[in-house]
């Protein structure tokens, strides 16, 4: 079974990861090397769902 990991990043960190992977991909292309793995990771990052944090939590109200 494949192990999955969840990484929580803010918008700045997301863009940093995206740009770093893209730069690495461009480097591999210039060197004539395969970019298959980097392409897969880039697509996973781009297609990753966005989860917004809930700021306010509902309180339980006990009725008597």
MOWO-V698633 format. One record per run of one state. SS is the DSSP state (@ for helix, = for strand, . for the rest). FROM is the first residue (numbers start at 1). TO is the last residue. If there is no record, write none. Layout:
# MOWO-V698633
ss->SS from->FROM to->TO
ss->SS from->FROM to->TO
This chain:
# MOWO-V698633
ss->. from->1 to->10
ss->@ from->11 to->30
ss->. from->31 to->35
ss->@ from->36 to->47
ss->. from->48 to->64
